Amino acid sequence: MFTILIIIIALAFIFDYINGFHDAANSIATVVSTKVLTPFQAVVWAAFFNFAAFFISKYIFKEFGIGNTVAKWVHGEFITLEVILAGIIAAIIWNLVTWWFGIPSSSSHTLMGGFVGAALAHAGGFSENGVDVINYVKVVPTFLFIFMAPLIGMFIAFMITILIVHLCKRSNPYKAENWFKKLQLVSSAAFSLGHGGNDAQKVMGIIGAAMIYYEKTVKGNVMDFNQFVNEYSWVPFCSFLAIGLGTMSGGWKIVKTMGTRITKVTPLEGVAAETAGAITLFMTEHFKIPVSTTHTITGSIIGVGATKRLSAVRWGVTVNLLWAWIMTIPISAAIAALVYYLLKLFI
């Protein structure tokens, strides 16, 4: 059992690393497309603030609430190390597939689909002895924010863009563009902080669920998520470090989709989109709701594009992204169920 736990922890950090380069585009797509930073400078900038989010969560929010939510997606009776292992393997598989094809899917919903799918395979259905496998109180808000996060980001970005255009309508265009290029460094840093704070905690939740199960089953110690964080403080630190290192690796296929294919983005619009994305991410972290940074920034970019005219948004690309988002959870769940059945043949 200890060996399986170590494998889970190792794979979780690998997933975290993959999440970093898979979602690097979210933090740097606009800052690269507007040529404020070179791709190398942009990933270093984003990686630093992804890691710095550790200190925001620990000392400002004073908790890792999103990690706690993730650890409770499945009721404790149906969590085993095999379930968690199958879920993380499925999440890695789907993340790599979507990265390879340049599809900006959600790492968080991939993880949720994997975790839930493996648990359902373990229980043989949606309930056992009258107890639900899925903790709907935790899962339903996460699912709803597949749609809510981009809409919130879109609305905030639309309003910020309208406000900026109104305030700057008499400004010198050249000076204004230079100012917004500088401000984009701030807005991209803020979004990277939100990305790190949201996504690194998801891996913490998976590791936490595994270690809480191990402590109870092997050592007889019953602990909650906050006790786990206090006792194993290296887990949060390493989770944020891994996502920062992953961001350093970049994800150029998705950068192209996010930065150029949805709508053409200027420095002013980049500031509006990143600021709207950051506000949305900090708000959802406050309410302990894991959301997709991919969905959030996509909605923000669409909101910016819509201020010019609705035709400025390439809706064909956007509809394809929406289908990818909707399909992520069921596909990840199906992969996880298959992996679980295969693992049970050998474990």
Contacts in CASP RR format, 6 or more apart in sequence:
PFRMAT RR
TARGET T0000
AUTHOR 0000-0000-0000
METHOD contacts of the structure
MODEL  1
MFTILIIIIALAFIFDYINGFHDAANSIATVVSTKVLTPFQAVVWAAFFN
FAAFFISKYIFKEFGIGNTVAKWVHGEFITLEVILAGIIAAIIWNLVTWW
FGIPSSSSHTLMGGFVGAALAHAGGFSENGVDVINYVKVVPTFLFIFMAP
LIGMFIAFMITILIVHLCKRSNPYKAENWFKKLQLVSSAAFSLGHGGNDA
QKVMGIIGAAMIYYEKTVKGNVMDFNQFVNEYSWVPFCSFLAIGLGTMSG
GWKIVKTMGTRITKVTPLEGVAAETAGAITLFMTEHFKIPVSTTHTITGS
IIGVGATKRLSAVRWGVTVNLLWAWIMTIPISAAIAALVYYLLKLFI
1 81 0 8 1.000
1 214 0 8 1.000
1 217 0 8 1.000
1 218 0 8 1.000
2 214 0 8 1.000
2 218 0 8 1.000
4 81 0 8 1.000
4 82 0 8 1.000
4 85 0 8 1.000
4 347 0 8 1.000
5 81 0 8 1.000
5 210 0 8 1.000
5 211 0 8 1.000
5 214 0 8 1.000
7 85 0 8 1.000
8 81 0 8 1.000
8 84 0 8 1.000
8 85 0 8 1.000
8 88 0 8 1.000
8 206 0 8 1.000
8 207 0 8 1.000
8 210 0 8 1.000
9 207 0 8 1.000
9 210 0 8 1.000
11 85 0 8 1.000
11 88 0 8 1.000
11 89 0 8 1.000
11 92 0 8 1.000
12 88 0 8 1.000
12 203 0 8 1.000
12 206 0 8 1.000
12 207 0 8 1.000
12 210 0 8 1.000
13 203 0 8 1.000
13 238 0 8 1.000
13 239 0 8 1.000
13 242 0 8 1.000
14 92 0 8 1.000
15 88 0 8 1.000
15 91 0 8 1.000
15 92 0 8 1.000
15 95 0 8 1.000
15 107 0 8 1.000
15 111 0 8 1.000
15 203 0 8 1.000
15 206 0 8 1.000
16 199 0 8 1.000
16 200 0 8 1.000
16 203 0 8 1.000
16 239 0 8 1.000
16 242 0 8 1.000
16 243 0 8 1.000
16 246 0 8 1.000
17 242 0 8 1.000
17 243 0 8 1.000
17 245 0 8 1.000
17 246 0 8 1.000
17 249 0 8 1.000
18 92 0 8 1.000
18 95 0 8 1.000
18 96 0 8 1.000
18 99 0 8 1.000
18 107 0 8 1.000
18 246 0 8 1.000
19 95 0 8 1.000
19 107 0 8 1.000
19 199 0 8 1.000
19 202 0 8 1.000
19 203 0 8 1.000
19 243 0 8 1.000
19 246 0 8 1.000
20 50 0 8 1.000
20 199 0 8 1.000
20 243 0 8 1.000
20 244 0 8 1.000
20 245 0 8 1.000
20 246 0 8 1.000
20 247 0 8 1.000
20 249 0 8 1.000
20 250 0 8 1.000
21 99 0 8 1.000
21 246 0 8 1.000
21 247 0 8 1.000
21 248 0 8 1.000
21 249 0 8 1.000
21 250 0 8 1.000
21 251 0 8 1.000
22 95 0 8 1.000
22 98 0 8 1.000
22 99 0 8 1.000
22 107 0 8 1.000
22 251 0 8 1.000
22 254 0 8 1.000
23 107 0 8 1.000
23 195 0 8 1.000
23 199 0 8 1.000
23 247 0 8 1.000
23 254 0 8 1.000
23 293 0 8 1.000
23 294 0 8 1.000
24 43 0 8 1.000
24 46 0 8 1.000
24 246 0 8 1.000
24 247 0 8 1.000
24 249 0 8 1.000
24 250 0 8 1.000
24 251 0 8 1.000
24 254 0 8 1.000
24 255 0 8 1.000
25 104 0 8 1.000
25 250 0 8 1.000
25 251 0 8 1.000
25 252 0 8 1.000
25 254 0 8 1.000
25 255 0 8 1.000
25 257 0 8 1.000
25 258 0 8 1.000
25 259 0 8 1.000
26 104 0 8 1.000
26 191 0 8 1.000
26 195 0 8 1.000
26 258 0 8 1.000
26 293 0 8 1.000
26 294 0 8 1.000
26 296 0 8 1.000
26 297 0 8 1.000
27 42 0 8 1.000
27 46 0 8 1.000
27 49 0 8 1.000
27 50 0 8 1.000
27 188 0 8 1.000
27 191 0 8 1.000
27 192 0 8 1.000
27 195 0 8 1.000
27 247 0 8 1.000
27 293 0 8 1.000
28 37 0 8 1.000
28 39 0 8 1.000
28 42 0 8 1.000
28 43 0 8 1.000
28 45 0 8 1.000
28 46 0 8 1.000
28 188 0 8 1.000
28 250 0 8 1.000
28 255 0 8 1.000
29 254 0 8 1.000
29 255 0 8 1.000
29 257 0 8 1.000
29 258 0 8 1.000
29 259 0 8 1.000
29 297 0 8 1.000
29 301 0 8 1.000
30 184 0 8 1.000
30 188 0 8 1.000
30 258 0 8 1.000
30 259 0 8 1.000
30 265 0 8 1.000
30 269 0 8 1.000
30 270 0 8 1.000
30 273 0 8 1.000
30 274 0 8 1.000
30 301 0 8 1.000
31 37 0 8 1.000
31 42 0 8 1.000
31 45 0 8 1.000
31 184 0 8 1.000
31 185 0 8 1.000
31 188 0 8 1.000
31 270 0 8 1.000
31 274 0 8 1.000
32 38 0 8 1.000
32 39 0 8 1.000
32 42 0 8 1.000
32 255 0 8 1.000
32 259 0 8 1.000
33 255 0 8 1.000
33 259 0 8 1.000
33 260 0 8 1.000
33 264 0 8 1.000
33 265 0 8 1.000
34 181 0 8 1.000
34 184 0 8 1.000
34 265 0 8 1.000
34 266 0 8 1.000
34 267 0 8 1.000
34 270 0 8 1.000
36 181 0 8 1.000
36 184 0 8 1.000
36 185 0 8 1.000
36 267 0 8 1.000
37 45 0 8 1.000
37 185 0 8 1.000
39 250 0 8 1.000
39 252 0 8 1.000
39 255 0 8 1.000
42 188 0 8 1.000
43 247 0 8 1.000
43 248 0 8 1.000
43 249 0 8 1.000
43 250 0 8 1.000
44 248 0 8 1.000
45 185 0 8 1.000
45 188 0 8 1.000
45 189 0 8 1.000
45 192 0 8 1.000
46 188 0 8 1.000
46 192 0 8 1.000
46 195 0 8 1.000
46 247 0 8 1.000
47 192 0 8 1.000
47 244 0 8 1.000
47 245 0 8 1.000
47 246 0 8 1.000
47 247 0 8 1.000
47 248 0 8 1.000
48 192 0 8 1.000
48 244 0 8 1.000
49 189 0 8 1.000
49 190 0 8 1.000
49 192 0 8 1.000
49 193 0 8 1.000
49 196 0 8 1.000
50 192 0 8 1.000
50 193 0 8 1.000
50 195 0 8 1.000
50 196 0 8 1.000
50 200 0 8 1.000
50 240 0 8 1.000
50 243 0 8 1.000
50 244 0 8 1.000
50 247 0 8 1.000
51 196 0 8 1.000
51 240 0 8 1.000
51 241 0 8 1.000
51 243 0 8 1.000
51 244 0 8 1.000
52 193 0 8 1.000
53 192 0 8 1.000
53 193 0 8 1.000
53 194 0 8 1.000
53 195 0 8 1.000
53 196 0 8 1.000
53 197 0 8 1.000
53 200 0 8 1.000
53 240 0 8 1.000
54 197 0 8 1.000
54 200 0 8 1.000
54 236 0 8 1.000
54 237 0 8 1.000
54 240 0 8 1.000
54 241 0 8 1.000
56 193 0 8 1.000
56 194 0 8 1.000
56 197 0 8 1.000
57 63 0 8 1.000
57 64 0 8 1.000
57 197 0 8 1.000
57 201 0 8 1.000
57 236 0 8 1.000
57 285 0 8 1.000
58 64 0 8 1.000
58 236 0 8 1.000
61 285 0 8 1.000
61 286 0 8 1.000
63 226 0 8 1.000
64 201 0 8 1.000
64 204 0 8 1.000
64 225 0 8 1.000
64 229 0 8 1.000
64 236 0 8 1.000
65 201 0 8 1.000
65 285 0 8 1.000
65 288 0 8 1.000
66 197 0 8 1.000
66 198 0 8 1.000
66 201 0 8 1.000
66 202 0 8 1.000
66 285 0 8 1.000
66 288 0 8 1.000
66 289 0 8 1.000
66 290 0 8 1.000
67 201 0 8 1.000
67 202 0 8 1.000
67 204 0 8 1.000
67 205 0 8 1.000
67 208 0 8 1.000
67 225 0 8 1.000
67 290 0 8 1.000
68 205 0 8 1.000
68 225 0 8 1.000
68 226 0 8 1.000
68 288 0 8 1.000
69 138 0 8 1.000
69 142 0 8 1.000
69 288 0 8 1.000
69 289 0 8 1.000
69 290 0 8 1.000
70 111 0 8 1.000
70 112 0 8 1.000
70 115 0 8 1.000
70 201 0 8 1.000
70 202 0 8 1.000
70 204 0 8 1.000
70 205 0 8 1.000
70 206 0 8 1.000
70 209 0 8 1.000
70 290 0 8 1.000
71 205 0 8 1.000
71 206 0 8 1.000
71 208 0 8 1.000
71 209 0 8 1.000
71 212 0 8 1.000
71 225 0 8 1.000
72 135 0 8 1.000
72 138 0 8 1.000
72 209 0 8 1.000
72 225 0 8 1.000
73 112 0 8 1.000
73 115 0 8 1.000
73 116 0 8 1.000
73 134 0 8 1.000
73 135 0 8 1.000
73 138 0 8 1.000
73 139 0 8 1.000
73 142 0 8 1.000
74 83 0 8 1.000
74 115 0 8 1.000
74 116 0 8 1.000
74 119 0 8 1.000
74 133 0 8 1.000
74 134 0 8 1.000
74 135 0 8 1.000
74 209 0 8 1.000
75 131 0 8 1.000
75 132 0 8 1.000
75 133 0 8 1.000
75 134 0 8 1.000
75 135 0 8 1.000
76 213 0 8 1.000
77 128 0 8 1.000
77 131 0 8 1.000
78 119 0 8 1.000
78 122 0 8 1.000
78 123 0 8 1.000
78 128 0 8 1.000
78 133 0 8 1.000
79 119 0 8 1.000
79 209 0 8 1.000
79 213 0 8 1.000
80 122 0 8 1.000
80 213 0 8 1.000
81 210 0 8 1.000
81 213 0 8 1.000
81 214 0 8 1.000
82 118 0 8 1.000
82 122 0 8 1.000
82 340 0 8 1.000
82 343 0 8 1.000
82 344 0 8 1.000
82 347 0 8 1.000
83 115 0 8 1.000
83 118 0 8 1.000
83 119 0 8 1.000
83 121 0 8 1.000
83 122 0 8 1.000
83 340 0 8 1.000
84 115 0 8 1.000
84 118 0 8 1.000
84 206 0 8 1.000
84 209 0 8 1.000
84 210 0 8 1.000
84 213 0 8 1.000
85 118 0 8 1.000
85 343 0 8 1.000
86 114 0 8 1.000
86 118 0 8 1.000
86 121 0 8 1.000
86 336 0 8 1.000
86 337 0 8 1.000
86 339 0 8 1.000
86 340 0 8 1.000
86 343 0 8 1.000
87 111 0 8 1.000
87 113 0 8 1.000
87 114 0 8 1.000
87 115 0 8 1.000
87 117 0 8 1.000
87 118 0 8 1.000
87 332 0 8 1.000
87 336 0 8 1.000
87 339 0 8 1.000
87 340 0 8 1.000
88 111 0 8 1.000
88 114 0 8 1.000
88 206 0 8 1.000
89 336 0 8 1.000
89 339 0 8 1.000
90 110 0 8 1.000
90 113 0 8 1.000
90 114 0 8 1.000
90 117 0 8 1.000
90 118 0 8 1.000
90 332 0 8 1.000
90 333 0 8 1.000
90 335 0 8 1.000
90 336 0 8 1.000
90 338 0 8 1.000
90 339 0 8 1.000
91 107 0 8 1.000
91 110 0 8 1.000
91 111 0 8 1.000
91 113 0 8 1.000
91 114 0 8 1.000
91 115 0 8 1.000
91 332 0 8 1.000
91 336 0 8 1.000
93 335 0 8 1.000
93 339 0 8 1.000
94 105 0 8 1.000
94 110 0 8 1.000
94 328 0 8 1.000
94 331 0 8 1.000
94 332 0 8 1.000
94 335 0 8 1.000
95 105 0 8 1.000
95 107 0 8 1.000
95 110 0 8 1.000
98 104 0 8 1.000
98 105 0 8 1.000
98 110 0 8 1.000
98 324 0 8 1.000
98 328 0 8 1.000
99 251 0 8 1.000
99 253 0 8 1.000
99 254 0 8 1.000
100 253 0 8 1.000
101 253 0 8 1.000
102 253 0 8 1.000
102 254 0 8 1.000
102 257 0 8 1.000
103 254 0 8 1.000
103 257 0 8 1.000
103 321 0 8 1.000
103 324 0 8 1.000
104 254 0 8 1.000
104 257 0 8 1.000
104 258 0 8 1.000
104 294 0 8 1.000
104 298 0 8 1.000
104 321 0 8 1.000
104 324 0 8 1.000
105 294 0 8 1.000
105 324 0 8 1.000
105 325 0 8 1.000
105 328 0 8 1.000
106 146 0 8 1.000
106 292 0 8 1.000
106 294 0 8 1.000
106 295 0 8 1.000
106 325 0 8 1.000
106 328 0 8 1.000
107 199 0 8 1.000
107 202 0 8 1.000
107 292 0 8 1.000
107 294 0 8 1.000
108 142 0 8 1.000
108 198 0 8 1.000
108 199 0 8 1.000
108 202 0 8 1.000
108 290 0 8 1.000
108 291 0 8 1.000
108 292 0 8 1.000
109 142 0 8 1.000
109 146 0 8 1.000
109 292 0 8 1.000
109 325 0 8 1.000
109 328 0 8 1.000
109 329 0 8 1.000
109 332 0 8 1.000
110 328 0 8 1.000
110 329 0 8 1.000
110 332 0 8 1.000
111 202 0 8 1.000
111 203 0 8 1.000
111 206 0 8 1.000
111 332 0 8 1.000
112 139 0 8 1.000
112 142 0 8 1.000
112 143 0 8 1.000
112 290 0 8 1.000
112 329 0 8 1.000
112 332 0 8 1.000
113 328 0 8 1.000
113 329 0 8 1.000
113 330 0 8 1.000
113 332 0 8 1.000
113 333 0 8 1.000
113 336 0 8 1.000
114 332 0 8 1.000
114 333 0 8 1.000
114 335 0 8 1.000
114 336 0 8 1.000
115 206 0 8 1.000
115 336 0 8 1.000
116 133 0 8 1.000
116 134 0 8 1.000
116 139 0 8 1.000
116 329 0 8 1.000
116 333 0 8 1.000
116 336 0 8 1.000
117 332 0 8 1.000
117 333 0 8 1.000
117 334 0 8 1.000
117 336 0 8 1.000
117 337 0 8 1.000
117 340 0 8 1.000
118 336 0 8 1.000
118 337 0 8 1.000
118 339 0 8 1.000
118 340 0 8 1.000
119 133 0 8 1.000
119 134 0 8 1.000
120 126 0 8 1.000
120 133 0 8 1.000
120 134 0 8 1.000
120 333 0 8 1.000
120 337 0 8 1.000
121 336 0 8 1.000
121 337 0 8 1.000
121 340 0 8 1.000
121 341 0 8 1.000
122 340 0 8 1.000
123 133 0 8 1.000
125 133 0 8 1.000
126 132 0 8 1.000
126 133 0 8 1.000
126 134 0 8 1.000
127 133 0 8 1.000
141 289 0 8 1.000
142 289 0 8 1.000
142 290 0 8 1.000
142 291 0 8 1.000
143 329 0 8 1.000
145 284 0 8 1.000
145 289 0 8 1.000
145 290 0 8 1.000
145 291 0 8 1.000
145 292 0 8 1.000
145 295 0 8 1.000
146 292 0 8 1.000
146 295 0 8 1.000
146 325 0 8 1.000
146 326 0 8 1.000
149 280 0 8 1.000
149 284 0 8 1.000
149 291 0 8 1.000
149 292 0 8 1.000
149 295 0 8 1.000
149 296 0 8 1.000
149 299 0 8 1.000
150 295 0 8 1.000
150 296 0 8 1.000
150 298 0 8 1.000
150 299 0 8 1.000
150 300 0 8 1.000
150 302 0 8 1.000
151 299 0 8 1.000
152 280 0 8 1.000
152 283 0 8 1.000
152 296 0 8 1.000
153 276 0 8 1.000
153 277 0 8 1.000
153 279 0 8 1.000
153 280 0 8 1.000
153 296 0 8 1.000
153 299 0 8 1.000
153 300 0 8 1.000
153 303 0 8 1.000
154 276 0 8 1.000
154 299 0 8 1.000
154 300 0 8 1.000
154 302 0 8 1.000
154 303 0 8 1.000
154 306 0 8 1.000
155 303 0 8 1.000
156 275 0 8 1.000
156 276 0 8 1.000
156 277 0 8 1.000
156 279 0 8 1.000
156 280 0 8 1.000
156 300 0 8 1.000
157 272 0 8 1.000
157 273 0 8 1.000
157 275 0 8 1.000
157 276 0 8 1.000
157 277 0 8 1.000
157 299 0 8 1.000
157 300 0 8 1.000
157 301 0 8 1.000
157 302 0 8 1.000
157 303 0 8 1.000
157 304 0 8 1.000
158 303 0 8 1.000
158 304 0 8 1.000
158 306 0 8 1.000
158 307 0 8 1.000
160 272 0 8 1.000
160 275 0 8 1.000
160 276 0 8 1.000
161 268 0 8 1.000
161 269 0 8 1.000
161 272 0 8 1.000
161 303 0 8 1.000
161 304 0 8 1.000
161 305 0 8 1.000
161 307 0 8 1.000
162 307 0 8 1.000
164 268 0 8 1.000
164 271 0 8 1.000
164 272 0 8 1.000
165 268 0 8 1.000
165 307 0 8 1.000
168 176 0 8 1.000
168 268 0 8 1.000
176 268 0 8 1.000
177 266 0 8 1.000
177 267 0 8 1.000
177 268 0 8 1.000
180 266 0 8 1.000
180 267 0 8 1.000
180 268 0 8 1.000
180 270 0 8 1.000
180 271 0 8 1.000
181 267 0 8 1.000
183 267 0 8 1.000
183 271 0 8 1.000
184 267 0 8 1.000
184 270 0 8 1.000
184 271 0 8 1.000
184 274 0 8 1.000
186 271 0 8 1.000
187 270 0 8 1.000
187 271 0 8 1.000
187 274 0 8 1.000
187 275 0 8 1.000
187 278 0 8 1.000
188 274 0 8 1.000
190 274 0 8 1.000
190 275 0 8 1.000
190 278 0 8 1.000
191 274 0 8 1.000
191 275 0 8 1.000
191 277 0 8 1.000
191 278 0 8 1.000
191 281 0 8 1.000
191 293 0 8 1.000
191 297 0 8 1.000
192 247 0 8 1.000
193 278 0 8 1.000
193 282 0 8 1.000
194 278 0 8 1.000
194 281 0 8 1.000
194 282 0 8 1.000
194 285 0 8 1.000
194 293 0 8 1.000
195 281 0 8 1.000
195 293 0 8 1.000
196 240 0 8 1.000
196 243 0 8 1.000
196 244 0 8 1.000
197 240 0 8 1.000
197 281 0 8 1.000
197 285 0 8 1.000
198 281 0 8 1.000
198 284 0 8 1.000
198 285 0 8 1.000
198 290 0 8 1.000
198 291 0 8 1.000
198 293 0 8 1.000
199 243 0 8 1.000
199 293 0 8 1.000
200 236 0 8 1.000
200 239 0 8 1.000
200 240 0 8 1.000
200 242 0 8 1.000
200 243 0 8 1.000
201 236 0 8 1.000
201 239 0 8 1.000
201 290 0 8 1.000
202 290 0 8 1.000
203 239 0 8 1.000
203 242 0 8 1.000
203 243 0 8 1.000
204 229 0 8 1.000
204 235 0 8 1.000
204 236 0 8 1.000
204 239 0 8 1.000
205 225 0 8 1.000
207 235 0 8 1.000
207 239 0 8 1.000
208 225 0 8 1.000
208 228 0 8 1.000
208 232 0 8 1.000
208 235 0 8 1.000
211 228 0 8 1.000
211 232 0 8 1.000
211 235 0 8 1.000
212 223 0 8 1.000
212 224 0 8 1.000
212 225 0 8 1.000
212 228 0 8 1.000
215 221 0 8 1.000
215 222 0 8 1.000
215 223 0 8 1.000
215 228 0 8 1.000
216 222 0 8 1.000
216 223 0 8 1.000
223 231 0 8 1.000
228 235 0 8 1.000
229 235 0 8 1.000
229 236 0 8 1.000
257 317 0 8 1.000
257 321 0 8 1.000
258 297 0 8 1.000
258 298 0 8 1.000
258 301 0 8 1.000
259 265 0 8 1.000
259 301 0 8 1.000
261 314 0 8 1.000
261 317 0 8 1.000
262 298 0 8 1.000
262 301 0 8 1.000
262 302 0 8 1.000
262 313 0 8 1.000
262 314 0 8 1.000
262 317 0 8 1.000
262 318 0 8 1.000
263 301 0 8 1.000
263 302 0 8 1.000
263 304 0 8 1.000
263 305 0 8 1.000
263 308 0 8 1.000
263 312 0 8 1.000
263 313 0 8 1.000
263 314 0 8 1.000
264 312 0 8 1.000
265 273 0 8 1.000
265 301 0 8 1.000
265 304 0 8 1.000
269 304 0 8 1.000
269 305 0 8 1.000
270 304 0 8 1.000
272 300 0 8 1.000
272 304 0 8 1.000
273 297 0 8 1.000
273 300 0 8 1.000
273 301 0 8 1.000
273 303 0 8 1.000
273 304 0 8 1.000
274 297 0 8 1.000
274 300 0 8 1.000
276 300 0 8 1.000
276 303 0 8 1.000
277 296 0 8 1.000
277 297 0 8 1.000
277 300 0 8 1.000
280 291 0 8 1.000
280 296 0 8 1.000
280 300 0 8 1.000
281 291 0 8 1.000
281 293 0 8 1.000
281 296 0 8 1.000
284 290 0 8 1.000
284 291 0 8 1.000
292 325 0 8 1.000
294 325 0 8 1.000
295 325 0 8 1.000
298 318 0 8 1.000
298 321 0 8 1.000
302 313 0 8 1.000
302 318 0 8 1.000
303 313 0 8 1.000
305 312 0 8 1.000
305 313 0 8 1.000
306 312 0 8 1.000
306 313 0 8 1.000
END
